[in-house]
Amino acid sequence: MNFAYTATQTARAAELAALFDRHRAPARLRARHDTGGDAFDAELWRELANGGWIGSASRPDEAGSSDDLTLAASAAGYALAPIPLVATLLAGVPLTAGAHAAHARDLAAGSLRVALCLPPPQGAAPTLSVAGGRARGTFAPVADGLIADALLGADAAGEAWLVDLRAGNAQRRSLATLDLAHSAAELAIDGAPAIALGPADAWRDRAAILYAFEQLGGAQRCLDLAVAYAKERYAFGQPIGAFQAVKHKLAALHVEIELARANAYFGAYALAQNTPALLAEAAALARASATDTYLLAAQESLHVHGGVGFTWACEAHLHLRRARALEAALGSAAQWRAQLIDSAA
């Protein structure tokens, strides 16, 4: 079976890459760190909405819409885009029913930004209390919680809910975070309307696959940065990429990324099939391998850059921050490997 993207999908990926390249993130992220505030790129978000990317999940009748989710997540990871893309794409899937048409329109227009707070596999996390269609609870930390219009969370019974933070009472408190691309907040929700989405495990697995593509995009960017620097940095009269210690490191990293890519493609296939058992297995494979690979890629890119990698001008350390933040989201690689063992058993 061929899991690779078609020529049409590859062309759409190039279109996305060009869009993100016009909104290069590192300068914005550094400015956010220096001056405070949120790094959210409203102009990029608007262009993605106008291009139909954000609303692609709410158009299941269009061929390739599920593939658009993975393409967008990967491109956002490569660009370190400071936007709540993965959670918003994920929330678009259940908003296709007629009763939620208004929410689907808001999401497609870019006016319903979603934050994610789902429990990790076999782990505890803050839960919602929902009664009469109204949600209550306190969550921390919530990535993109300062700018979110809705929260995708779960209750103690393992059911997922989409909570509209624009109604009811939602208090937000900014939290310090290692990740410069996404702010974090404590959310205290009281009486906000909530939409039931079904078992939370399935939504966590879908989120894990999309995050795996974001991590894969970030890992590829780290490798590309390292290769470019190895070609231009000279030592002893030749590029450092000519030395075996460097070229073998980069070759090994390329192999790790391709292995993670294969697992991510399996995850994309599972998203399209939408079978719970297959989703659980594919999500565990994709998430565990992508988490380790992104972190390794960020570290190795820093090593290749040497002292330059630790300067404020180098992009590699921004990816290391993002890799650590994504490692903490939805549970560690060890927890996902445990889920994989359970699904196999």
N, C-alpha and C positions, 0 to 999 in steps of 0.2 A: 504494500500500500504506500502511495506517495503522499507524504504529509507536507511537502514543500508548497510554498505559495505559487499561484499561477502567474502568468505574465501580467494579467490585469491587476492582480493584487500587488505585485511588485511595483507596478507603475503608481498605484495609489500610495504605497509606502514611500516612494520617492517624492510624491506630492506632499505628504505629511512632513518628510524630512526638510523639504524646502520651506514649509510654513514655520516649523520650529526654528530653523536656522535664521529666519528673519527676526526672531525674538530670542536672541541669545541670552541665556539665563545667568551665567557667572557674574557679570557686572551688576545685575539687579540683586543677586544674592549678597554680594559683598556690600552693596549700598544699604541693604536691609540690615546687615549686621552692624554697620557703622552708625546708622542713623536711627535704628529702631523701626517699628512698624511691621507690616506684613508684606511679604515678597510677592503676593498673588499678582499675576500678570493679567489684568482685566482685558487688555487689548488682544492678547493671544487667545484668551477664553472666548471673546466675542467672535474672532475669526474662525475658531473651531466650530462654534455654534452656527455661524453663517454658512460654513462649508458642509454642514450636516453630520459632522463627526460625532458630536455629543449625543445627538438623537438617534444614532444608528441602531442602538439596542432596542429602541421602541418601534422599529420597523421590521418585524420578523418576516414580512412578505418579500423583502428585498434580498436577493441572492447575495451571499457573502457578508451579511450584516454582522454575524458573529466573528468573522475573520477581521472585520474592521475594528472590533474591540481589541484584539490582540495586536494589530498593527499600530493602533493609537497608543496603547500602553507601552509598547516597545519604543516607539518614537519619543514619547514623553520621558522615558527612562534615559535614553541616549542624550537628550537635551537638558536633563535635570530640570524639567519644566515645573515652575512653582504654581501648579494648578491641581485641584482635587479631581483628577481625571478618572482614575480607576474606580473610586467609589461611586462617582456619578454615572459612569458607563454601566456599572453593575446595577445600580438602582433603576436604570432605564428598562431593564428586562421585565420586571413585573408590572410596569405601568402601561401595558398594552390593552388591558381590559377597559371597557367603556366607562366604568365607574371612576376610573382614574385618568380619563382623557385630559382633564385640565392639568393635572400634574405632569403628564407626559409632554404636553405642549410647553409647559414652563421649563422642563428639563431640556427639551430640544432647543429652546430659545436661549439657553444658558442662564436662565433666571432661577434655577433650582439646583444649587450646588450642594453636594452630598458629602458628609463625613462618615467614616466607617468605624464601628466599635463592636466587633464580634469576638466571642470567646475563642481562644486557641484550642486545638485538639487536646482533649483530656485535661483541660486547664480551666481555672476559674477566671472570671472577669466580671466587672460591674454589670448588673442586669437591670432591665426595665421592669417596672410594675405597671401593667396595663389593665384598666377597668373601664368598661363602657366606652371603649375606643379612645381613651385618654391615657397618656403615658406619663410616668413619673420615674425619677431616678437621677443619680449623680454619676458622671463618668469622667475619668481622668487617667492618663492624658488622651485627648482626642486630636489626632492630626487634622489640621484644617478646621478645627472647631470654631475658630474666631470668625471665619467667613462662611461657614456652612449654613444653608437654609433648611437642611434636613439631616437626620441621623439614621443610619442603618444599624440597628442594634438588635439585641436578643433579650428575651425574658428568662426567668429561672426555669421554665418548663422546656426551654430549648426551641422556642418559636421566634422567628425573625419578624421585626417590625420596621416600617419606614415612618419615622416620626417627623412631622412638619414643625420645624422650629419657628416658623413665621407666625404661628398662632400659639395661644397659651402663654405660659411664662417660661422663658429660657434664659438663665443667667450664665454669663461666660466670664471666665477668669483666665488671663494669659499665663502660660507656663513656659519656663525656660526649656529649650530643646537643643540637642546637638545638631539636628538637621536644619540647615539654613534654607532649604527649599520649601519646607512646610512648617507653619507655625503649629503650636500645640495649645490646647485649652482644657480647662475643667468646665464641663457642662452640667448645670443643675436644671433639670426639666421638671415642670410641674403643670400637668393638665394640657399637654400638647397633643393634638390629634394624631392617631397612629393608624397605619394601614397594615393588616396582617399579610405576611409573605410566605408563611409555611415554615418547614423545619430549618433551623438556623445552620445546621451542619452543611446542607447543600449550598447555602449562600456563602458560607466560609470557604468551601472548596472552590466555588467559582471565583471568589476574591483572590484566593491563593494562586490560581492559574493566571489571572490577569497581573497580579503582582510579580509573578515569575517572569512574565514578559517584560515588565518594567525593569526588573533586576537584570534581565538578559541584555536589554538595551543599554543600561548603565555599564555593565561589564564590557560590552563591545566598545563603548566610548573610552573606557579606561585603557583597553588594549590599543586602540587607535592613537590615543595620546602618547602612550609609551613608545609605540613604533615610530611615530613622527619625531619624537625627541631623540630616539636612538639613531635616527638618520642625520640629524642636524648637530648633535653634540659631539664634538671631536675630543679625543684624548690620544696622546702619543702619535699624533699625525693622521689618525683615521677615525671614522665614526664609531661610537661605542657599540653600535649594532653589529660591528664586524667581530667583536669578541664573543667567544663561545659562551661565556658566563651570562651574557645578555641575550644573545640570539636563542639559546636553549631555553632560557626563562620565558621569553615571549612565545616560542613555539609551544611550550608546555601549556601556557595560558590559553593559547588558541585552541588546543585540544580540549581543555576543560570547558571552554565556552561552547564548543560544538557539541559536546556531550550534554550540557545543560540545554542547548537549543533543541536537541532531539527530544528531551523530556518535555520541554515547553510545547513543542509541536504535538506531542501526544496529548498534552493538556488541552490544546485547541480542538483536537479531534473529540475529546471527551465533552467539551463545552457544546459542540454541535450535536453530539448524540444525546446528551442530557439524561444519562442513566445514572442513578445515584451510586451504585457500586463502582462503575467505571470512573465517575467523577472523583470519588474518594481516593481511588488508587492513583489516578493521573495527577490529582492535585498534590498528593503527598510526594510523588516523584518529582514533579516540576518545582514545587516550592522548596524542598530540601536541597536539590541540586543547584537551583538558581540562587538561593541564599548563600550557600558556601562559595559559589563561583563569583558572585558580585563582590563579596568581601575579599576574596583572594585577588581578584582583578584590581580592586582599588589599592590594596597593599602592594602588589607587585608593580603597579604603575608608579606609586610613590618611590619604591626602591630604584626603579630605572631612572627616575628624575633626580635621584640623589638629594642633595641639599635644596635644590630648586623646588622639589616637591612640597617642601614645608613652608614655602613662601606664600604670601597672600595672593600672588599673581597666578599661581598654578591651580588648574582646575581639578587635579587628581584628588586633593584632600577634601574638596567639596563632595566628591563621590564617596570617599571613605565615610564621611558623616552620613550621607544618605544610605549607604549600605548598612551601617550600624542601626539606623532608624528602622529600615525595612526588616532587618533581622529581628527586631523586637516586636514588630507588628504581626499579629495573627499567630504568634507562637514561634519558637525556635526551630531550627532544622532538626534537632533531636526529637522534638515533639511530633514533627511531621514524619520522621522515620518510624516512630512508634506507631503512628496511624497506618503507615504502609505495612508494617508487620501485622497489625491487627486485621487489615483488609485481606492480606494474603492468607492469614489463618482462617 
